[in-house]
Amino acid sequence: MLSIKRKTFGDWVGEIIIYLVLTILAVVMVIPFIYVIAASFAPESEIQSRPIFLIPDNPTLSAYEDVFSGSTGVRVIRSLAVSVGVTVCGTLINLFFTLTMAYGLSRTNLIGKKAVLNMVLFTMVVNGGMIPTFLLVKNLGMYDTFSALILPGAISAYNMLIVRNFFIELPNELEEAASIDGCSDIGIFIKIALPLSLPVIATFGLFYAVGHWNNYFGALLYLEDQNKYPFQLVLRNIVMQTADTSANADQELPEDTLKMAVIVIGTVPILCVYPFLQKHFAAGVMVGAVKG
């Protein structure tokens, strides 16, 4: 019979300490986010008079009305559309190149696999630098285009190697059975490998999507037309400026409440994606990270 080990006093103390530390960390991380949300619904006077609060005394939607009205609203809505488009297209391109290259390099019969892997590892050690990359993007005709936000980072070498390790761990019997049934290499990849890779696709798809959504430095370097600015660059400009006086000469926009509202608008969309990928994310976050 299996004996059930009873917890000792030390075990109880250890668990209490662990839960206490995790609770403190959770509170430390959650409270600032709650404050940002609460401040976005508070009037400017309340933010100036109260250093921190979790529930506003006089809730108002004036900050959100200011964000989505006038020239500021046009700029925010346009930048949100740009960010959504870049995030969706960029993530699909990232996953396409990552999955296809990882699957190809996981095959034992691939000619020149070692040389290609060495080139991939070389890119992880040596980087071209910001100025050479900028000149390359400009000479390729991608400057001031949306492709400059997507193609330079079309694949991550680190992510590709982890996905490759996952494909290596797939049972060879499945591929052999599919090959006997007359399935081609592309067919095996589409019908066998990809359906088994949903945790990997969800995990790295989320990583890529968050990276595209939060990227503002690439737009700052490669975009000149302000109509093409993604939301994060517009958010940066709004947070750094004191007030949009040029677009609102007769009406002073609320400074801190406007910033808080824009931060909430930029954070909520990516948070809404996570619950749909959570079950796959938990299973795929460590996949392929052990075997080499």
The 8 nearest C-alpha neighbors of each residue, nearest first, counted from 0:
[[1, 2, 3, 4, 5, 6, 7, 10],
 [0, 2, 3, 4, 5, 6, 7, 10],
 [3, 1, 4, 0, 5, 6, 7, 10],
 [2, 4, 5, 1, 6, 0, 7, 10],
 [5, 3, 2, 6, 7, 1, 10, 0],
 [6, 4, 3, 7, 2, 10, 8, 11],
 [7, 5, 10, 4, 8, 11, 9, 3],
 [6, 8, 10, 9, 5, 11, 12, 4],
 [7, 9, 11, 10, 12, 6, 13, 5],
 [8, 10, 12, 7, 11, 13, 6, 14],
 [11, 9, 13, 7, 8, 12, 6, 14],
 [12, 10, 8, 14, 13, 9, 15, 7],
 [11, 13, 9, 15, 10, 14, 16, 8],
 [12, 14, 10, 16, 11, 15, 9, 17],
 [15, 13, 17, 11, 16, 12, 18, 10],
 [14, 16, 12, 18, 13, 17, 19, 11],
 [15, 17, 19, 13, 14, 18, 20, 12],
 [16, 18, 14, 20, 19, 15, 21, 13],
 [19, 17, 21, 15, 20, 16, 22, 14],
 [18, 20, 16, 22, 17, 21, 15, 23],
 [19, 21, 23, 17, 22, 18, 16, 24],
 [22, 20, 24, 18, 23, 19, 25, 17],
 [23, 21, 25, 19, 20, 24, 18, 26],
 [22, 24, 26, 20, 25, 21, 27, 19],
 [25, 23, 27, 21, 22, 26, 20, 28],
 [26, 24, 22, 28, 23, 27, 29, 21],
 [25, 27, 29, 23, 28, 24, 30, 22],
 [26, 28, 24, 25, 29, 30, 23, 31],
 [29, 27, 25, 26, 30, 24, 31, 32],
 [28, 30, 26, 32, 31, 27, 25, 33],
 [29, 31, 33, 32, 26, 27, 28, 34],
 [32, 30, 34, 33, 29, 35, 28, 27],
 [31, 33, 35, 29, 34, 30, 36, 28],
 [34, 32, 30, 36, 35, 31, 37, 53],
 [33, 35, 31, 37, 53, 32, 36, 38],
 [36, 34, 38, 32, 33, 37, 259, 39],
 [35, 37, 33, 39, 34, 38, 263, 32],
 [38, 36, 34, 40, 39, 35, 54, 53],
 [39, 37, 41, 35, 40, 36, 34, 256],
 [38, 40, 260, 259, 256, 36, 37, 41],
 [41, 39, 59, 58, 38, 37, 60, 42],
 [42, 40, 38, 58, 55, 39, 59, 57],
 [43, 41, 44, 45, 59, 46, 40, 256],
 [42, 44, 46, 45, 253, 256, 47, 41],
 [45, 43, 47, 42, 46, 48, 41, 49],
 [44, 46, 48, 47, 43, 42, 49, 41],
 [47, 45, 43, 49, 44, 48, 38, 50],
 [46, 48, 44, 45, 49, 43, 50, 255],
 [49, 47, 45, 46, 44, 50, 43, 51],
 [48, 50, 46, 51, 45, 47, 52, 44],
 [51, 49, 48, 46, 52, 47, 45, 34],
 [52, 50, 49, 34, 53, 46, 38, 31],
 [53, 51, 54, 34, 55, 49, 50, 37],
 [52, 54, 34, 37, 33, 55, 51, 30],
 [55, 53, 37, 52, 56, 34, 38, 58],
 [56, 54, 41, 57, 58, 37, 53, 52],
 [57, 55, 58, 54, 41, 45, 42, 52],
 [56, 58, 55, 41, 59, 42, 40, 45],
 [59, 57, 41, 40, 55, 56, 60, 42],
 [60, 58, 40, 61, 41, 57, 42, 62],
 [61, 59, 63, 62, 40, 64, 58, 41],
 [60, 62, 64, 63, 59, 65, 40, 42],
 [61, 63, 257, 65, 64, 60, 256, 260],
 [64, 62, 66, 65, 60, 61, 260, 67],
 [65, 63, 61, 62, 67, 66, 68, 60],
 [64, 66, 62, 68, 63, 67, 61, 252],
 [65, 67, 63, 72, 64, 68, 71, 62],
 [72, 68, 66, 64, 65, 63, 71, 69],
 [69, 67, 72, 65, 66, 64, 71, 70],
 [68, 70, 72, 71, 73, 67, 65, 246],
 [69, 71, 73, 72, 74, 246, 68, 67],
 [72, 70, 74, 69, 73, 66, 75, 68],
 [67, 73, 71, 68, 75, 66, 69, 70],
 [74, 72, 70, 76, 71, 75, 77, 69],
 [73, 75, 71, 77, 72, 76, 78, 70],
 [74, 76, 72, 78, 77, 73, 79, 71],
 [77, 75, 79, 73, 78, 74, 72, 80],
 [76, 78, 80, 74, 79, 75, 73, 81],
 [77, 79, 230, 229, 81, 75, 80, 76],
 [80, 78, 82, 76, 230, 81, 77, 75],
 [79, 81, 77, 83, 78, 82, 84, 76],
 [80, 82, 78, 84, 229, 79, 83, 85],
 [83, 81, 229, 79, 85, 84, 80, 230],
 [84, 82, 86, 80, 81, 85, 87, 79],
 [83, 85, 81, 87, 82, 86, 88, 80],
 [84, 86, 82, 88, 89, 83, 87, 81],
 [85, 87, 83, 211, 89, 84, 208, 88],
 [86, 88, 84, 90, 89, 85, 83, 91],
 [89, 87, 91, 85, 90, 86, 84, 92],
 [90, 88, 92, 86, 149, 91, 85, 87],
 [89, 91, 93, 87, 92, 208, 88, 207],
 [90, 92, 94, 88, 93, 89, 95, 87],
 [91, 93, 95, 89, 90, 94, 88, 96],
 [94, 92, 90, 153, 154, 91, 95, 96],
 [93, 95, 97, 91, 92, 96, 98, 90],
 [96, 94, 92, 98, 93, 97, 99, 91],
 [95, 97, 99, 93, 94, 98, 100, 154],
 [98, 96, 94, 159, 100, 95, 99, 154],
 [99, 97, 101, 95, 100, 96, 94, 102],
 [98, 100, 102, 96, 101, 97, 95, 103],
 [101, 99, 103, 97, 102, 98, 96, 104],
 [102, 100, 163, 98, 104, 159, 103, 99],
 [103, 101, 105, 99, 100, 104, 163, 98],
 [102, 104, 100, 105, 101, 106, 99, 109],
 [105, 103, 101, 106, 102, 112, 100, 163],
 [104, 106, 102, 103, 167, 163, 166, 101],
 [107, 105, 104, 108, 103, 109, 102, 167],
 [106, 108, 109, 105, 104, 112, 110, 103],
 [107, 109, 106, 110, 112, 105, 111, 104],
 [110, 108, 112, 107, 106, 111, 104, 103],
 [109, 111, 112, 108, 113, 107, 114, 106],
 [112, 110, 114, 113, 109, 115, 116, 108],
 [111, 113, 115, 114, 110, 109, 104, 116],
 [112, 114, 116, 115, 111, 117, 110, 104],
 [115, 113, 117, 111, 116, 112, 118, 119],
 [114, 116, 118, 112, 117, 113, 119, 111],
 [117, 115, 119, 113, 118, 114, 112, 120],
 [116, 118, 120, 114, 119, 115, 121, 113],
 [119, 117, 121, 115, 116, 120, 114, 122],
 [118, 120, 116, 121, 122, 117, 156, 115],
 [121, 119, 117, 123, 122, 118, 116, 124],
 [120, 122, 118, 124, 123, 119, 125, 117],
 [121, 123, 125, 119, 120, 124, 126, 118],
 [124, 122, 120, 121, 125, 156, 119, 126],
 [123, 125, 121, 122, 126, 120, 119, 118],
 [124, 126, 122, 123, 121, 127, 128, 120],
 [127, 125, 128, 122, 124, 123, 121, 129],
 [126, 128, 131, 132, 125, 129, 130, 122],
 [129, 127, 126, 131, 130, 132, 133, 125],
 [128, 130, 132, 131, 133, 127, 134, 126],
 [129, 131, 133, 132, 128, 134, 127, 135],
 [132, 130, 134, 133, 129, 128, 127, 135],
 [131, 133, 135, 129, 130, 134, 128, 136],
 [132, 134, 130, 136, 131, 135, 129, 137],
 [135, 133, 137, 131, 132, 136, 138, 130],
 [134, 136, 132, 138, 137, 133, 131, 139],
 [135, 137, 133, 139, 141, 134, 138, 142],
 [136, 138, 142, 134, 140, 135, 139, 141],
 [139, 137, 135, 140, 136, 134, 141, 142],
 [138, 140, 136, 137, 141, 135, 142, 134],
 [141, 139, 137, 138, 142, 136, 144, 143],
 [140, 142, 147, 144, 136, 139, 137, 146],
 [141, 143, 137, 221, 144, 140, 136, 147],
 [144, 142, 222, 221, 223, 141, 224, 145],
 [145, 143, 146, 141, 142, 147, 222, 221],
 [144, 146, 147, 148, 143, 149, 85, 227],
 [145, 147, 149, 148, 144, 150, 141, 151],
 [148, 146, 141, 145, 149, 144, 150, 142],
 [149, 147, 146, 145, 217, 150, 218, 151],
 [150, 148, 146, 89, 147, 151, 152, 153],
 [149, 151, 153, 152, 146, 147, 148, 89],
 [152, 150, 153, 149, 147, 148, 136, 146],
 [153, 151, 150, 154, 149, 155, 148, 93],
 [152, 154, 150, 93, 151, 149, 92, 155],
 [155, 153, 93, 152, 97, 96, 156, 159],
 [154, 156, 158, 157, 159, 152, 153, 97],
 [157, 155, 159, 158, 119, 160, 154, 123],
 [156, 158, 160, 159, 155, 161, 123, 120],
 [159, 157, 161, 155, 160, 156, 162, 203],
 [158, 160, 156, 162, 97, 157, 101, 161],
 [159, 161, 163, 157, 162, 158, 156, 164],
 [160, 162, 287, 164, 158, 163, 159, 288],
 [163, 161, 165, 159, 164, 160, 101, 287],
 [164, 162, 101, 160, 166, 165, 161, 105],
 [165, 163, 287, 167, 161, 162, 166, 291],
 [164, 166, 287, 162, 168, 163, 167, 286],
 [165, 167, 163, 169, 168, 164, 105, 102],
 [166, 168, 164, 165, 105, 169, 163, 106],
 [167, 169, 165, 166, 170, 164, 287, 290],
 [168, 170, 166, 167, 171, 165, 192, 173],
 [171, 169, 172, 173, 168, 174, 167, 166],
 [170, 172, 174, 173, 175, 169, 168, 176],
 [171, 173, 175, 170, 174, 176, 177, 169],
 [174, 172, 176, 171, 175, 170, 177, 191],
 [173, 175, 177, 171, 176, 172, 178, 187],
 [174, 176, 178, 172, 177, 173, 179, 171],
 [177, 175, 179, 173, 174, 178, 172, 180],
 [176, 178, 174, 180, 182, 179, 175, 173],
 [179, 177, 182, 175, 181, 180, 176, 174],
 [178, 180, 176, 181, 177, 175, 182, 174],
 [179, 181, 177, 178, 182, 176, 175, 183],
 [182, 180, 178, 179, 183, 177, 176, 186],
 [181, 183, 178, 177, 186, 180, 187, 184],
 [184, 182, 186, 185, 187, 181, 178, 177],
 [183, 185, 187, 186, 188, 182, 178, 189],
 [186, 184, 188, 183, 187, 189, 182, 190],
 [185, 187, 183, 189, 188, 184, 182, 190],
 [188, 186, 184, 191, 190, 185, 189, 183],
 [187, 189, 192, 185, 186, 191, 190, 193],
 [188, 190, 186, 193, 187, 191, 185, 192],
 [191, 189, 187, 186, 188, 192, 193, 194],
 [192, 190, 187, 188, 193, 194, 189, 195],
 [193, 191, 188, 195, 194, 189, 196, 190],
 [192, 194, 196, 195, 189, 191, 188, 190],
 [195, 193, 196, 192, 191, 197, 190, 189],
 [196, 194, 193, 192, 197, 191, 198, 169],
 [195, 197, 193, 199, 194, 198, 200, 192],
 [196, 198, 200, 199, 195, 201, 194, 279],
 [199, 197, 279, 283, 201, 200, 196, 282],
 [198, 200, 283, 202, 196, 197, 201, 203],
 [199, 201, 197, 204, 198, 203, 202, 196],
 [202, 200, 204, 198, 199, 203, 279, 197],
 [203, 201, 280, 199, 205, 204, 200, 283],
 [202, 204, 206, 205, 200, 201, 207, 199],
 [203, 205, 201, 207, 206, 202, 200, 208],
 [204, 206, 208, 203, 202, 207, 201, 209],
 [207, 205, 203, 209, 204, 208, 210, 202],
 [206, 208, 210, 204, 205, 209, 90, 203],
 [207, 209, 205, 211, 210, 206, 90, 86],
 [210, 208, 212, 206, 211, 207, 213, 205],
 [209, 211, 207, 208, 213, 212, 214, 206],
 [212, 210, 86, 214, 208, 209, 213, 207],
 [211, 213, 209, 210, 214, 86, 208, 82],
 [214, 212, 210, 211, 209, 231, 215, 208],
 [215, 213, 211, 212, 216, 210, 217, 231],
 [214, 216, 232, 218, 231, 217, 219, 213],
 [217, 215, 219, 218, 214, 220, 232, 221],
 [216, 218, 220, 219, 215, 221, 148, 214],
 [219, 217, 222, 215, 221, 220, 216, 148],
 [218, 220, 216, 217, 221, 222, 215, 232],
 [221, 219, 217, 218, 222, 216, 133, 223],
 [220, 222, 218, 142, 143, 219, 217, 147],
 [223, 221, 143, 218, 224, 219, 220, 142],
 [222, 224, 143, 225, 221, 219, 227, 220],
 [223, 225, 226, 227, 222, 143, 228, 144],
 [226, 224, 228, 227, 223, 222, 74, 233],
 [225, 227, 224, 228, 77, 74, 78, 229],
 [228, 226, 225, 224, 229, 81, 222, 78],
 [227, 229, 225, 226, 78, 232, 230, 218],
 [230, 228, 78, 82, 81, 231, 232, 227],
 [229, 231, 78, 233, 79, 232, 82, 234],
 [230, 232, 234, 215, 233, 229, 235, 213],
 [231, 233, 215, 235, 234, 230, 229, 228],
 [232, 234, 230, 236, 235, 231, 237, 229],
 [235, 233, 231, 237, 232, 236, 230, 238],
 [236, 234, 232, 238, 233, 237, 231, 239],
 [235, 237, 233, 239, 234, 238, 240, 232],
 [236, 238, 234, 240, 239, 235, 233, 258],
 [239, 237, 235, 258, 236, 240, 234, 241],
 [240, 238, 236, 237, 235, 241, 234, 258],
 [239, 241, 237, 238, 242, 236, 243, 235],
 [242, 240, 254, 239, 243, 238, 237, 255],
 [243, 241, 244, 240, 254, 252, 251, 253],
 [242, 244, 245, 246, 247, 252, 241, 240],
 [243, 245, 247, 248, 242, 246, 251, 252],
 [246, 244, 243, 247, 248, 242, 249, 70],
 [245, 247, 244, 243, 248, 70, 71, 69],
 [248, 246, 244, 250, 249, 245, 243, 251],
 [247, 249, 244, 250, 245, 246, 251, 243],
 [250, 248, 247, 251, 244, 246, 245, 252],
 [251, 249, 247, 248, 252, 244, 246, 253],
 [252, 250, 253, 247, 249, 244, 242, 248],
 [251, 253, 254, 242, 250, 243, 65, 257],
 [254, 252, 257, 256, 43, 255, 251, 62],
 [253, 255, 257, 256, 242, 252, 241, 258],
 [256, 254, 258, 257, 253, 259, 43, 46],
 [255, 257, 39, 259, 258, 253, 62, 254],
 [258, 256, 62, 260, 255, 254, 259, 253],
 [257, 259, 255, 261, 256, 238, 260, 262],
 [260, 258, 39, 256, 262, 257, 261, 35],
 [261, 259, 39, 257, 263, 262, 258, 256],
 [260, 262, 264, 258, 263, 259, 265, 257],
 [263, 261, 259, 265, 260, 264, 266, 258],
 [264, 262, 266, 260, 265, 261, 267, 259],
 [265, 263, 261, 262, 266, 267, 260, 268],
 [264, 266, 262, 263, 267, 261, 268, 231],
 [267, 265, 263, 264, 268, 269, 262, 270],
 [266, 268, 270, 269, 264, 263, 265, 271],
 [269, 267, 271, 270, 266, 265, 272, 264],
 [268, 270, 272, 271, 267, 266, 273, 209],
 [271, 269, 267, 268, 272, 273, 266, 274],
 [270, 272, 268, 269, 273, 267, 274, 275],
 [273, 271, 269, 270, 275, 274, 268, 276],
 [272, 274, 276, 275, 270, 271, 277, 269],
 [275, 273, 277, 276, 272, 271, 270, 278],
 [274, 276, 273, 277, 272, 278, 271, 279],
 [277, 275, 273, 274, 279, 278, 280, 201],
 [276, 278, 280, 274, 279, 275, 273, 281],
 [279, 277, 280, 281, 276, 282, 275, 274],
 [280, 278, 198, 282, 277, 276, 281, 201],
 [279, 281, 202, 277, 283, 282, 278, 284],
 [280, 282, 279, 278, 283, 284, 277, 198],
 [283, 281, 279, 280, 198, 284, 278, 285],
 [284, 282, 198, 286, 199, 280, 285, 281],
 [283, 285, 280, 286, 281, 202, 282, 199],
 [286, 284, 283, 288, 287, 282, 289, 281],
 [287, 285, 283, 288, 284, 165, 199, 282],
 [286, 288, 165, 164, 161, 289, 162, 290],
 [287, 289, 286, 285, 161, 290, 164, 291],
 [290, 288, 287, 291, 286, 285, 164, 161],
 [289, 291, 288, 164, 287, 168, 165, 167],
 [290, 164, 289, 288, 287, 161, 160, 167]]
